């Protein structure tokens, strides 16, 4: 089965992916920070029962992962693939994850809150992804009866999630705006509108591969639909600005050269560090949108980016690797994948020309 990140999506030249998170809690348990080990597993049993009860109506089949039984590489790989986050895997005691086969749907248990429903999708699809998350939320609520107040909305440990308990976010590829030095100004302006724009590894972290996250920061005092509409409107403005900047960049000979060199290095390198890969692949991704790279698509690039993250590579190798071995394996996987893809594209083009 294809993973969600191997599919195509709308506006994917700029919008890499869409994510909706719904944070929920149960009244009969204290928040996880105050829960005993027994409480944590009692909650896992409750949620497992609700998932099994809803099997016939759930949008996808879900399997359970006990975080305590996972190796370090398995846990870190979950974070690399955006299923969990670093904070969740830092302490695995009494924590678990329900996960769909294509990894688009997950339910995290006993993180900062009891339950975090997450749905991921390729490209820009805020309304469609929210609809799927809301359906799952409604089905589970029938059995679990989430903590809700008529005035405050869904009750959460952190005040910033009080209300809808929803975090909607988009991962954006913004090489042109980053090159123009406009991200800082844009981020400051968006914060006044209740939105946050920062590198995908968190505020203050150095963005890798020109990848940024745009998300809502206000969950109290507005509906989920209002928050999504606001994020959608702003995202379209960012897309327009990025595309406008890209047109002038693509005309520069040095940029065209950087794209060509990046693709050549990715196809021939014997050793490839993670940060170098992200920078080179960002150039290639830009090249696809600018028409400078014709035999690759965004699904190729984005799927490969997740598959060559450190822990995920270790898992695929089935053994422990030194840093040098890891970088060598990354280079091998990247070169092999690009070669297979480009060869397949050439054969398809040859068949089309032959038919003509």
KOLDO-692810 format. One record per atom (N, C-alpha, C): y, z, x; residue in one letter. Coordinates in steps of 0.001 Angstrom, whole numbers, plus 500000, padded with zeros to 6 digits. Atoms other than C-alpha are relative to their C-alpha. Layout:
<nodes>
YZXa
...
</nodes>
This chain:
<nodes>
498795500000500831x
500000500000500000x
501259500000500868x
498733500019499291x
503493499140501199x
500757501304499797x
499115498854500126x
505813502056501931x
501325499533499396x
498752500366500667x
509128502159500095x
500966499313500956x
499043500544499046x
511035501321503278x
499602498611500507x
500422501341499634x
509061498091503745x
500338498976498918x
499593500873501105x
510463496643500506x
501421499480500232x
498629500502499962x
513702494733499908x
500820500688498921x
499146499342500977x
516699496022497966x
501353499321499879x
498674500567500240x
520161495227496654x
500996500510501045x
498916499665499055x
523184495220498984x
499455500509501333x
500658499379498860x
520775495920501827x
500569499589501351x
499330500278498732x
522950494290504482x
500821501199500454x
499222498800499688x
525046497472504281x
499270501269499562x
500685498816500522x
523057499920502118x
498522499942500378x
501392499973499550x
519771500777503814x
499103500599498931x
500853499323500974x
518464503181501171x
500814500893499080x
499430499087500995x
519217505335498139x
499082501201499861x
500800498793500193x
518098508926497671x
500635500882498923x
499572499011500991x
518327511302494724x
499169501256500200x
500674498712499900x
517492514993495138x
500430500879498825x
499725499054501084x
517224517439492237x
499449501363500415x
500380498657499562x
517170521140493133x
499764500873498774x
500387499201501160x
515390523451490698x
499371501330500437x
500588498685499745x
514285527107490502x
499344500542498742x
500677499342501110x
512060529254488314x
500551501416499860x
499381498702500240x
513442532403486700x
499150501169500476x
500868498852499756x
510399534587487331x
499778500320501466x
500152499729498571x
510610534387491129x
501368500175500649x
498746499937499232x
513320535486493581x
500161498705500787x
499819501170499167x
514857532764495717x
499111500114501233x
500953499985498889x
512612531761498652x
500337500956501137x
499627499118498896x
514603533782501180x
499528501435499751x
500435498657500363x
513467536934499299x
498536500042499557x
501369500055500507x
509964535782498393x
498993500513501028x
501109499593499141x
506810537374499790x
499060498813500192x
500990501056499774x
503944535280501128x
499202499742498724x
500764500121501245x
502054535973497888x
500822499274498935x
499129500676500965x
505040534875495790x
500056498494500256x
499906501408499641x
505265531601497674x
498770499217499527x
501206500715500393x
501651530694497032x
499763500066498496x
500062499951501459x
501872531843493427x
500858498883499405x
499137501081500483x
504760529412492953x
499349498638500249x
500689501261499719x
502804526619494648x
498917499747498962x
501050500136501021x
499942527284492214x
500605499596498660x
499331500341501261x
502370527130489262x
500386498519499965x
499550501387499951x
503815523807490369x
498804499047500032x
501209500824499960x
500359522401491160x
499424499824498596x
500470500077501375x
499299523228487629x
500854499072499161x
499092500859500766x
502384521499486227x
499801498530500370x
500232501374499559x
501744518384488329x
498696499474499423x
501295500430500542x
498104518256487236x
500078499800498490x
499834500153501457x
499094518778483584x
500736498712499658x
499189501180500290x
501559515913483844x
499462498718500587x
500563501163499315x
499240513511485634x
500052498721499171x
500053501190500841x
498983511154482673x
501383499402499755x
498657500493500293x
502754510892482254x
500905499912501244x
499198500101498783x
504006511236485855x
500154498535500408x
499792501408499620x
505529507992487177x
499118499551501162x
500861500333498861x
503331508159490316x
498976501108500205x
500982498993499608x
500227509934491599x
500513500725501240x
499501499185498902x
501020512780493972x
498859500767500665x
500974499191499266x
498917514416496699x
500732501155500661x
499366498794499482x
499572517890498091x
499746500157501490x
500097499698498578x
500277518696501739x
500391501456500219x
499725498610499659x
500015522336502822x
500648500011501380x
499276500068498738x
502657522662505537x
499371500872501085x
500606499111499010x
500778525503507232x
498829499335500717x
501176500657499417x
497845523176507918x
500334498741500779x
499605501205499277x
499837520338509449x
500268500303501470x
499638499873498591x
500173519806513186x
501506499856500131x
498559500134499769x
503639519882514714x
500423498542499865x
499662501427500075x
503593516085515055x
500011499525498555x
500049500397501408x
502604515663511396x
501228500502499253x
498838499428500673x
505392517972510262x
501286499284500405x
498789500673499521x
508058516345512447x
500068498573499480x
500031501363500519x
506948512898511319x
500488499941498557x
499496499950501372x
507641513913507713x
501525499982499984x
498537499980499917x
511239514651508705x
500527498658500490x
499569501309499487x
511505511396510674x
499980498942498914x
500128500979501078x
510427509484507578x
500803500407498765x
499064499554501043x
513046511332505464x
499320500641498791x
500699499310501083x
510427513108503349x
500458501446499928x
499480498642499909x
511551516545504519x
501224499972500908x
498907499899499047x
514337517794506786x
499621500992501097x
500356499111498891x
514338519704510107x
499934501472499609x
500016498595500420x
515120523000508388x
498703500342499276x
501219499754500777x
512094522662506098x
498791500162500910x
501175499943499124x
509617522072508930x
500118501067501080x
499821498962498977x
511096524790511157x
499176501240499680x
500794498853500441x
509246527441509114x
499082499531498883x
500941500603500948x
506100526207507370x
499262501029499144x
500711498956500725x
504880529555506012x
500256499902498491x
499882500031501454x
504184529259502275x
500766498815499466x
499295501195500446x
505655525773502031x
499016498847499796x
500864501143500271x
504153522589500642x
500807498822499509x
499359501237500431x
504956519004499724x
499026499200499149x
500725501016500766x
503711516745496946x
500603498653500382x
499519501271499477x
503933513131498102x
499248498832499377x
500627501214500524x
503292509701496595x
499497499141501156x
500598500828498954x
501276507097498507x
501026499118500702x
498990500856499362x
504308504873499107x
501150500819500590x
499054499045499425x
506320507984500153x
501390499945499363x
498696500071500664x
509125507215497713x
500300501254499182x
499831498809500830x
508547510369495652x
499398501209500711x
500516498765499404x
508185513882497023x
500567501206499264x
499543498731500567x
508475517453495781x
499804501059501068x
500060498954498984x
509314520118498365x
499986501358499327x
500151498679500592x
508257523672497552x
500372501093500995x
499615498814499232x
509807526906498846x
500850499673501220x
498978500241498985x
512616525440500907x
501117501017499757x
498912499074500342x
516071526968500326x
499897500397498531x
500251499756501413x
515192526704496633x
498518499808499715x
501425500102500324x
511858526759494813x
499486498569500050x
500471501378500167x
511637523041494096x
501117499023500336x
499064501103499760x
513337519940495436x
499279498694499706x
500550501299500372x
512472516689493688x
500799498923500729x
499306501062499265x
513277513657495820x
499381498649499700x
500446501380500187x
513075509945495076x
500831499111500922x
499371500906499053x
513849507286497692x
499776498556499580x
500154501412500305x
514410503569497292x
500779499149500970x
499354500907499053x
515415500578499389x
501274499428499407x
498745500584500436x
518939499217499213x
500777500924499073x
499153499218500906x
521438500344496587x
499435499961498590x
500605499920501339x
519835501544493374x
500193501405499437x
499716498633500434x
521542504776492333x
499510500273498585x
500364499761501392x
520941504355488613x
498483499951499806x
501449500106500136x
517312503257488915x
499270501172500630x
500638498881499313x
516391505975491420x
500243501292499233x
499733498798500793x
518121508642489324x
499120500043498756x
500832500050501203x
516234507506486218x
498578500454500303x
501351499594499618x
512929507956488051x
499945501488500304x
499960498571499684x
513916511378489398x
500155500835498733x
499764499271501251x
515145512492485968x
498740500049499142x
501256500019500767x
511875511429484346x
499020501029500550x
500893499034499368x
509883513492486845x
500473501421499718x
499391498700500278x
512265516424486355x
499691500443498569x
500237499679501410x
511841516293482574x
498539500377499751x
501427499734500177x
508037516202482759x
499637501384500555x
500320498707499383x
507843519197485126x
500659501161499264x
499281498946500709x
510412521176483149x
499248500467498760x
500759499624501191x
508109521133480111x
499013501121500297x
500954498956499620x
505647523335482007x
500650501143500764x
499445498997499095x
507881525173484475x
501244500695499457x
498804499405500618x
511028525831482381x
501002500439501069x
499073499736498910x
513614525572485156x
501146500920499574x
498908499054500254x
516292528250485421x
501289499234499713x
498829500759500439x
519303526952483489x
500907500899499182x
498994499249500750x
522522528476482163x
500903499013499275x
499211500925500810x
524521526840479376x
501383499735500580x
498670500160499417x
527766527380481282x
499914499493501437x
500076500305498570x
526724527178484946x
499081498836500328x
500943501074499718x
523976524583484639x
498757500536500694x
501207499577499292x
520914524735486896x
500370501041501051x
499712498892499100x
520807527956488889x
499354499749501356x
500467500268498643x
520493527570492666x
500447501118500929x
499648498948499045x
520654529812495714x
501399499805500545x
498683500300499452x
523733528068497083x
500956499575498891x
499007500340501022x
526904527809495019x
500329498509500006x
499630501411499926x
527463524254496248x
499048499105499208x
500956500785500787x
524372523096494334x
499968500413498532x
499960499514501374x
525153525011491141x
500528498905499073x
499559501015500969x
525549522809488065x
498894498997499768x
501042501018500167x
523590519570488147x
498836500221500963x
501034499843498982x
521662520612491254x
499611498667500607x
500328501349499536x
521817516944492218x
500775499627501251x
499376500623498836x
522497515361495579x
499592498529500011x
500229501440499930x
522843511593495475x
500574499503501315x
499514500459498706x
523142509840498813x
499539498587500307x
500294501352499535x
523159506426500429x
500018499998501525x
499964500229498564x
522250505501503989x
500630498628500220x
499253501226499776x
524692502862505233x
499958499582501460x
499876500549498653x
524713500590508275x
501416499476500133x
498573500303499926x
528370500428509338x
500436499664501425x
499626500315498618x
528578498779512770x
501441499513500135x
498641500540499895x
531878496991512049x
501047501092499833x
499046498912500208x
533710500028510687x
499955500998501147x
500113499114498837x
532379502137513557x
500700499383501202x
499363500704498889x
533504499519516077x
501517500034499874x
498553499978500237x
536958499508514472x
500607501385500012x
499505498625499936x
537232503303514731x
500525500532498683x
499464499623501307x
537761503709511000x
499186501069499275x
500870499054500694x
534950506121510152x
500677501357499800x
499346498695500098x
536976509270510871x
501026500059498882x
498983500054501054x
539873508259508640x
499362499887498627x
500682500200501271x
537534507101505910x
499320501290499540x
500683498750500334x
535539510339506049x
500976501040499461x
498988499038500447x
538702512445505695x
500486499674498594x
499541500409501334x
539847510435502669x
498931500257498939x
501092499823500963x
536435510602500983x
499765501466499673x
500203498567500255x
536249514384501371x
500934500504498907x
499062499625501048x
539282514628499087x
499495499576498622x
500562500495501257x
537257512780496432x
498653500660499687x
501262499297500245x
534288515164496646x
498792499294500577x
501092500716499354x
532205512875498875x
499998500292501493x
500118499772498563x
530932513242502428x
499434498758500665x
500485501113499195x
530458510520505037x
499826500492501428x
500263499551498631x
528780511414508323x
498733499335500524x
501207500547499396x
526032510376510732x
498763500527499297x
501185499631500787x
522531510504509268x
499333501276500503x
500595498768499484x
521630513463511487x
500901501207499788x
499175498865500380x
524317515668509973x
501439499870500474x
498587500013499637x
528057516277510150x
500158500474501442x
499757499631498614x
529268516398513743x
499013499402500973x
500997500607499128x
526150514720515102x
500403498566500347x
499691501358499576x
526561511512517081x
499163499010499199x
500771500975500795x
525593508633514771x
499177499091500900x
500883500873499235x
522653506595516043x
499830498692499251x
500183501301500619x
522472502877515394x
500997499698498908x
498948500215501009x
525704502981513338x
499525500337498594x
500530499593501299x
523777504693510527x
500746501234499489x
499233498914500611x
525770506930508164x
499447500335498621x
500394499562501340x
525116508924505012x
501245500268499169x
498922499763500973x
527455508872502018x
499387500733498818x
500607499196501064x
526793511583499420x
501040500756499207x
499122499171500827x
528316513573496590x
499953501442500488x
499930498601499573x
529450517120497388x
500324500942498858x
499643499182501165x
530369518345493908x
498905499871498950x
501048500030501016x
527680519325491415x
500350500842498781x
499577499155501115x
529577521707489125x
501214499382499322x
498847500490500746x
531893520528486372x
499968498527499664x
500153501398500377x
530601516981485993x
498526499704499802x
501392500349500288x
527452515284484781x
499402499190501145x
500675500816498994x
524864513520486886x
500509498560499941x
499546501376500171x
526000510196485447x
501408499795500573x
498639500098499459x
529634510884486377x
499979500013501525x
500098499921498537x
528679511842489937x
499467498695500584x
500585501253499522x
526553508712490343x
501002498851499868x
499005501059500194x
529269506456488896x
501093500068501059x
498979499829498977x
531804507909491339x
499490499537501359x
500587500405498728x
529470507436494306x
499805498490500052x
500212501444500074x
528618503900493195x
501306499247500225x
498693500674499884x
532290502952492898x
500514500040501445x
499524499855498625x
533192504302496342x
499136499179500959x
500910500745499134x
530108502747497932x
500331498510499998x
499655501419500089x
531118499306496670x
501268499697500800x
498793500185499199x
534521499768498306x
499671499991501491x
500414499943498595x
532889500728501613x
499274498709500389x
500722501252499752x
530569497710501372x
500987498861500219x
499008501069499894x
533558495415500843x
500752500069501326x
499276499841498741x
535421496847503840x
499123499657501194x
500920500290498902x
532371496649506106x
499768498496500126x
500246501455499969x
531655493027505158x
501220499244500511x
498776500655499550x
535271492060505716x
500154500106501513x
499902499785498548x
535242493564509212x
498923499212500733x
501096500713499336x
531895491927510015x
500323498528500217x
499711501428499896x
533214488432509402x
500772499684501280x
499220500246498782x
535750488709512226x
499191500339501249x
500837499637498858x
533277490445514539x
499018498898500345x
501045501013499791x
530642487740514067x
500532498753500687x
499410501182499369x
533074485117515354x
500216500188501502x
499761499727498580x
533414486814518763x
498768499649500826x
501102500445499150x
531311485281521497x
499251501175500616x
500654498853499383x
530643488652523138x
499094500741499017x
500838499378501024x
529247489997519852x
498747499165499779x
501143500890500138x
527013486957519420x
499038500162501176x
500810499810498803x
525817487457522980x
499249501331499943x
500639498682500095x
525098491159522343x
498813499967499045x
501101500128500958x
522948490251519343x
498817499285500651x
501070500763499353x
520959487658521315x
499311500818501080x
500575499185498935x
520489489973524280x
499172501150499428x
500723498875500607x
519415492844522020x
498632499565499502x
501275500510500492x
516726490762520357x
499065499671501157x
500815500346498839x
515517489514523747x
499425501253500659x
500475498750499390x
515273493040525159x
498921500639499142x
500994499407500895x
513395494304522106x
498665499257500071x
501222500797499928x
510887491471522519x
499293500094501349x
500579500052498646x
510338491932526258x
499969501328500755x
499929498729499264x
511060495550527269x
498628500639500142x
501248499270499759x
508192497532528798x
500160501480499676x
499693498605500321x
509882500889528223x
501250500008499125x
498899500014500957x
512193501644525298x
500234501415499464x
499653498668500493x
513857505013524690x
500498499921498563x
499661499976501421x
514615506071521124x
501455499600499756x
498583500305500213x
518429505957521405x
500318498551500344x
499780501394499633x
518336502598523183x
499473499078498904x
500559500802501087x
516080501204520478x
500942499959498808x
499108499946501158x
518448502372517737x
501240499137500211x
498811500794499705x
521429500737519451x
499691498504499966x
500383501413499978x
519631497437520052x
499657499498498596x
500392500419501338x
518165497328516561x
501200499926499067x
498767500094500779x
521600497988515084x
500659498643500212x
499436501319499710x
522827494842516840x
499214498895499300x
500831501007500653x
519884492846515505x
500214500020498500x
499760499886501449x
520439494170511985x
501331499350499629x
498714500666500197x
524065493083512244x
499825498487500106x
500235501427499813x
522838489708513491x
499362499340498803x
500617500543501216x
520716489231510383x
501074499734498944x
498960500139501032x
523704489808508098x
501006498911500361x
499010500994499560x
525912487508510222x
499399498608500129x
500647501295499881x
523362484690510202x
499679499622501435x
500283500263498592x
522827485015513955x
498514500176500314x
501449499816499875x
519175486074513524x
499391499507498699x
500464500656501230x
517276483904511069x
498548500280499639x
501427499860500268x
513594484818511368x
499538501428499719x
500321498620500346x
513750488522510548x
500754500378498735x
499262499494501151x
514728490382507391x
500192501507500141x
499654498584499894x
516022493877506717x
498775500902499877x
501213499197500158x
512610495186505631x
499254500096501328x
500633499973498676x
511209494226509055x
500666501044500888x
499227499117499134x
513970496091510858x
499889501453499568x
499959498624500481x
514094499184508658x
498622500653500039x
501345499455499920x
510329499620508457x
499625500334501422x
500293499775498590x
509997499305512221x
500758501211500533x
499185498878499539x
512803501806512785x
499333501337499695x
500665498740500348x
510871504535510958x
498657500141500718x
501332499933499398x
507508503645512492x
500008500332501488x
499977499728498557x
508671504062516102x
500766501270500352x
499430498697499699x
510226507496515774x
498962500827500775x
500897499335499044x
508730509928518352x
498727500602499415x
501193499338500540x
506374512100516280x
499118499028499234x
500763500999500752x
505343509187514078x
499199499114500954x
500726500758498983x
504388507230517195x
498832500806500563x
501069499134499491x
502384510177518518x
498832500017499020x
501054499999501017x
500462510305515232x
499226498688500013x
500669501301500011x
499714506581515354x
499111499810501223x
500792500123498774x
498412506910518921x
498763500884499967x
501128499084500099x
496118509796518026x
499836500920501190x
500102499119498832x
496884511700521229x
501386500440500442x
498737499543499453x
499583513617523052x
500504498995501031x
499415500969499092x
501988511430525029x
501119500633500811x
498836499602499221x
504378512063527878x
501189499192499507x
498801500725500429x
507973510920527384x
499939498541500443x
500100501374499505x
507344507847529542x
498970499208499203x
501032500670500797x
504147507010527643x
500512499695498594x
499431500194501340x
506016507432524358x
500949498806499989x
499051501112499921x
508776505046525440x
499281498675500237x
500777501218499762x
506181502551526669x
499306499539498722x
500661500354501262x
504279502686523375x
501008499448499008x
498959500513500910x
507519502207521437x
500318498547500336x
499707501371499583x
508312499090523462x
498865499057499608x
501157500834500347x
504791497779522874x
499949499717498509x
500041500159501458x
504896498362519107x
501128499079499532x
498850500823500392x
508364496821518785x
499769498540500364x
500211501386499551x
507510493735520846x
498902499316499199x
501122500564500752x
504199493201519055x
500399499680498563x
499581500201501391x
505736493601515603x
500952498813499878x
499046501109500047x
508613491223516327x
499312498672500286x
500725501232499677x
506288488665517890x
499193499506498809x
500811500387501163x
503950488703514899x
500867499478498869x
499107500401501083x
506830488443512461x
500625498636500277x
499349501257499661x
508583485629514296x
499002498843500011x
501033501037500011x
505339483689514779x
499617499615498573x
500336500265501403x
504509484053511082x
501083499171499332x
498879500737500579x
507958482781510161x
499993498543500484x
500044501362499460x
507607479768512474x
498889499183499357x
501107500696500647x
504218478886510960x
500346499623498570x
499608500284501382x
505621479141507427x
500997498846499961x
499017501089499952x
508559476904508369x
499333498673500334x
500725501207499641x
506146474431509955x
499241499418498832x
500728500473501181x
504062474257506784x
500951499366498988x
499013500525500956x
507170473699504671x
500459498607500447x
499544501292499488x
508362470882506938x
498893498946499888x
501130500905500119x
504867469383506918x
499828499487498581x
500109500389501402x
504789469351503139x
501077499007499596x
498900500917500324x
508132467628503066x
499675498590500505x
</nodes>
